[in-house]
C-alpha cells in the first residue's frame, strides 16, 4: 500500500488559511478519487490549517501554509496512482506547481 507525499503551490490569493476554506476543495479531491471517509478531524493553527480524514483504506492529511502559498498532502491509500492524485490536486486548487515528493511502499 503506497504512502504518497505531495507538495502543491497555489496562487498567492488562493484562500488556504482556514479549515472552512480548505474543506470543500479537499472533499472534492476525495470524491473524484473515489475514497470513502470514515472520520474527519481538523485543526486551525496560527500557520494555517490541518485536515485529517480517516479513510476506509487508511488516511489523508492536508497541511496548509498560507504565508508560503503551500499545501502538503499525505495520502496513504490503496488503489490510487500518484500521478492521478497530483492531477486532481492541480485541477481542484488551480495550482501553480504540484510535485510528488515521495511514494513509499508499505
C-alpha positions as CSV (number, residue, x, y, z in Angstrom):
1,X,0.0,0.0,0.0
2,X,1.6,3.3,-1.1
3,X,2.0,6.4,1.0
4,X,2.0,9.4,-1.3
5,X,3.5,12.7,-0.3
6,X,2.7,15.7,-2.5
7,X,3.6,19.4,-2.2
8,X,1.4,21.9,-4.1
9,X,2.0,25.6,-4.6
10,X,-1.2,27.7,-5.1
11,X,-1.7,31.2,-6.3
12,X,-1.0,33.7,-3.5
13,X,-4.6,34.9,-3.4
14,X,-5.9,31.3,-3.1
15,X,-7.7,31.0,0.3
16,X,-6.0,28.2,2.2
17,X,-5.5,29.7,5.6
18,X,-8.8,28.5,7.2
19,X,-10.2,25.0,7.7
20,X,-13.5,26.2,6.2
21,X,-11.7,27.4,3.1
22,X,-10.0,24.1,2.5
23,X,-12.6,21.5,3.4
24,X,-14.8,21.8,0.3
25,X,-11.9,21.5,-2.0
26,X,-10.2,18.6,-0.2
27,X,-13.6,16.8,-0.1
28,X,-13.9,17.3,-3.9
29,X,-10.5,15.6,-4.2
30,X,-11.7,12.7,-2.1
31,X,-14.9,12.4,-4.2
32,X,-13.0,12.4,-7.5
33,X,-10.5,9.8,-6.3
34,X,-13.4,7.6,-5.1
35,X,-12.2,7.5,-1.5
36,X,-14.5,6.9,1.4
37,X,-14.3,8.9,4.6
38,X,-14.9,7.2,8.0
39,X,-13.9,10.1,10.3
40,X,-12.9,13.7,9.9
41,X,-10.7,15.9,12.1
42,X,-9.4,19.4,11.7
43,X,-7.2,21.9,13.5
44,X,-6.8,25.6,12.9
45,X,-3.4,26.9,13.9
46,X,-1.5,30.1,13.5
47,X,0.4,28.9,10.5
48,X,-2.7,27.6,8.6
49,X,-4.9,24.6,8.9
50,X,-4.6,20.8,9.1
51,X,-7.3,18.5,7.9
52,X,-7.3,14.7,8.6
53,X,-9.5,12.2,7.0
54,X,-9.6,8.6,8.3
55,X,-10.5,6.7,5.1
56,X,-11.8,3.2,4.6
57,X,-8.3,2.4,3.2
58,X,-6.1,4.4,5.7
59,X,-5.8,8.2,5.7
60,X,-5.4,11.6,4.0
61,X,-3.8,14.5,5.9
62,X,-3.5,18.1,4.4
63,X,-1.5,20.9,5.9
64,X,-1.7,24.4,4.6
65,X,0.9,27.1,4.9
66,X,-0.7,30.3,3.6
67,X,2.4,32.5,4.0
68,X,4.2,30.3,1.5
69,X,1.1,29.6,-0.6
70,X,1.9,25.9,0.0
71,X,-0.2,22.8,0.6
72,X,1.2,19.4,1.8
73,X,-0.7,16.2,1.2
74,X,0.0,12.9,2.9
75,X,-2.2,10.2,1.3
76,X,-1.9,6.6,2.5
77,X,-4.4,4.6,0.4
78,X,-4.7,1.6,-1.9
79,X,-5.8,1.8,-5.5
80,X,-4.7,5.3,-6.4
81,X,-1.8,6.4,-8.6
82,X,0.4,9.3,-7.5
83,X,0.1,11.0,-10.9
84,X,-3.7,10.8,-10.7
85,X,-3.7,12.3,-7.2
86,X,-1.3,15.1,-8.3
87,X,-3.5,15.9,-11.3
88,X,-6.7,16.1,-9.2
89,X,-5.0,18.4,-6.7
90,X,-3.8,20.6,-9.5
91,X,-7.2,20.8,-11.0
92,X,-9.2,21.4,-7.8
93,X,-6.8,24.1,-6.4
94,X,-5.7,25.5,-9.7
95,X,-2.1,25.1,-8.6
96,X,0.9,26.8,-10.0
97,X,3.0,23.7,-9.2
98,X,2.4,20.2,-7.9
99,X,5.2,17.9,-7.1
100,X,5.1,14.2,-5.9
101,X,7.8,14.3,-3.2
102,X,7.8,10.6,-2.3
103,X,6.0,7.3,-2.8
104,X,6.7,4.8,-0.1
105,X,5.5,1.3,-0.4
106,X,4.4,-0.3,2.9
